[in-house]
Structures are given as C-alpha cells and as structure tokens.
Amino acid sequence: MASSSPSPSPANQALAPLPDAQRVFGWRDHTALWFSLGVGLLVMQVGAYLVPALGVRDALAAVIIGSILGAGLLAWVARLGCDSGLSSAGLIHAVYGSRFARLPVFLNIIQLLGWATFELVVMRDGTIAIGRQAFGLELGLVLPTLFWGLVVTALLCGSMITLVRRFVSRYGLPLVIASLVWLTFQFLMKLDAEGLRAAWLRPGAGGLGVFGALDLVIAMPVSWLPLVADYARHGRSGRAAFAGTWLGYTVANIWCYALGVLVITAAGTDTDMIGALLLAQGGLMALGLILVDELDNTYGDLYSGSISAHSITPRLSVRGWGVALAALSIVLAMVLPMHSLEPFLLTLSSVFVPLFGTILGRLGLTTGPIAVSGRGLHVGPALIWVLGILCYHALAQWAPQYGSALPTLALTFILGALSVRGAGRRPLAA
C-alpha cells in the first residue's frame, strides 16, 4: 500500500528510491565490498581483547557465533535497502517520521565522522610505525594525517560504484586476502613452535563472560548497520544483497577477530598489535596492504555520512558533503586524542542497536514498497527506540554478564513488530 504522504524532493538523493539504472551491484560486488570493509586493524585489536580473559577455544567460538549473528543482521538491513532503493536515512525517515528522523540521522553523522577520524588516526599511527621500524624515520603527526586524508578526499570526489567494482573487487580484495593468509601462516607457525596444543587447551583467566565476548564480536557488524543500505540500494537483487553482505562480512569478521586472538596469544598480551605485525616475517608488506585497505573503511564512513548529511541539507550535493566531512576529519585527527575518545564512540554506537532493531521489527517482516513518511513523528517507534537505549545501558550497568546488544535487539524487534500489528496496518503506509 503506497503512502499518501508527499514524496521527498527528487533533488534529495538520500530520501528518494534509487532509479533502476543505478542498480548495478551483483552478489560478487556486495561480497567483495563487505569483505573489504570487514577487514581492519581495529577489528584485530578488538579481537585481542578476548584473550587471555577467555581461552583460545572459547574466544574462537564467540568469534564464529557472534560474526554469523551480527553479519546476518547487517545482511537483513542490506536486503531492506536493496528492495526499497532507500538509503539508511530513508529507512529511518520511513519508520520514525520526517522531523523526528533528523535526530538519529544527525547522531549517525556524528558517529560516522568520529569513526572516520579514528580510522585516519589508525592509518597515521601505522604509517609512523612503519617509517620508524623500517626506515628509521620520525614522520610526525601532520604529514601522515594529511597524506591519508587527501587520498580519502580524492576517492570521495570520484564514483563509489567505480571504486567498488574496479578497485576493491579486482585489485584490493586479492591483495588483502594474500596479506591475511600470510600473517595467519606466520603466527600459526610461531604459536606451533611454542606449543599449539597447550595454547589451544589453556583455560581463560576470567573477567569476561561468554555473552560479554559475543557483545564485543557483534559490536563490529552492528556498527555498520547505519551504513549498509547506502550501498545495498545499488544492488539489482535483494537476495543477492543479503547473501553477498552476509558472506563477505562473516568471513572477514571471523578472520580478523581470530587473527587478533592468534597474534596476541603468540606474541604475548603486553604486545602492541602493530608492533607484533611488523616483527613478523614479511609483516611490513602485509601491514602496508592492510593499511591501504583501511582506506575503504574511512571512505565508507565518510560516504555514508555525506548521504545522511545530504538528507538533512540537500542543497549541498553528496559529493560536496563528502569533501566537507573529509576536511573536518583531517582537522579532528590532528587535534583530538582519538584513542581516548574510543569509548565515547562505542557508547554513541549503542543508540543504533535499538534504532535498527525497531526498523527491522517494523519493516523486516513486510513486503511491498516502503514510502518515506511526510509525518513529523511516529510516536510508537520513537518510544521503542528510547526504551531500547535505556535497556542497553541498564544491562551494561547491572547485568553485564548477559551482554547488551542481543537482548536489546530482541526487545526492540519484538516491540517494533507488535506495534505494527497493534496499529492494524502495515508500516509502509505510516
């Protein structure tokens, strides 16, 4: 049932369904994109947090289960974006109402700008470490930050579709896979020399429960929920978007989390991740390729941030917003202590777990076109979102052993689905 509300202006590319002519991604494109976006030093570093609190066996079990669940949620939102042709901002508008949607969309812009800045800092620190370790150079903060920032800005001036189909799929992906294979082999050999069986059977030291570990693993795919529809809307088939996103991100998330566990188990818990990778045979080249791949994570954050910003202020084009956000992230990377701000970014990300749990409950079980609502506020979904945020932080404070992400997702999904039935009509006409 189509909505009788006024449609968004055709000039607002974020809120109008994408035309069929621009839907060119097949399942291989989705798989390559989300494998590439799933690879990153940050993922490896978070994987390292699982040990020695958990033993290697329990850590890997949490990695596999959490990756499958988290990537499945990501793929579900990808299918919604592809079937509707709407961006993430468009899905938020459809569920929460046009005026209220500006709040979560604005928060999304803030978190994406923060994560893009954090990725710049990671690439800068990696470059500084390579310069010091391999060439004895002290590069300072400014030059590496400017270099990576300007490269990302140049990419944002081009075509996202060209970047995914020509660079990521054809060239970037094989090189990144080769780097991961090489590093995995190197650290497996190192661990084997020190006693692979003993490391496998060693119990955890405690301090982190199974559900807490699942929360850490699920955190990465869930952090991409506000972005996935911005890319999936370019797909030709919802089924292909679902399958490619799930496959690509699941494999990448399992591999990088497991590699983080492997590196810290082999090198010791007091070892710096970048330093450990550089000390491995061939680690300099492998780390360099992973740093280059980190570019698409920064690009992904800024491109999606520009789509969200354009949805609020369409006078500036998506490309114009991308350049503006890239310039701002360069400045922030130079002046803010981003490593100390990481907990804030993780806290900000927590608002998007109930946000998309509600969206999946309202839209994920329906079929048919999804219309961007012209109404200012949909009270039911907004209240469910607020309740979900409270639930997330209450669990983190008083029942951390059960985790926060999965219970909050379950609660908001169920309430979102029930709110549709309670209204006696489908959310597509809200």
Buried (B, 14 or more C-beta within 10 A) or exposed (E): EEBEBEBBEEEBBBBBBBEEEEBEBBBBBBBBBBBBBBBBBBBBBBBBBBBBBBBBBBBBBBBBBBBBBBBBBBBBBBBBBBBBBBBBBBBBBBBBBBEBBBBBBEBBBEBBBBBBBBBBBBBBBBBBBBBEBEEEEEBEBEEBBBBBBEBBBEBBEEEBBEBBBEBBBEEBBEBBBEBBEBBBEBBBBBBEEEEBEEBEEBEBEEEBBBBBBBBBBBBBBBBBBBBBBBBBBBBBBBEBBBBBBBBBBBBBBBBBBBBBBBBBBBBEEEBBBBEBBBBBEEBBBBBBBBBBBBBBBBBBBBBBBBBBBBBBEBEBEBBBBBBBBBEBBBEBBBEBEBEEBBEEBBEBBBBBBBBBBBBBBBBBBEEEBBBBBBBEBBEBBBEBBEBBBEBBBEBBEEEBEBBBBBBBBEBBBEBBBEBBEEBEEBBBBB
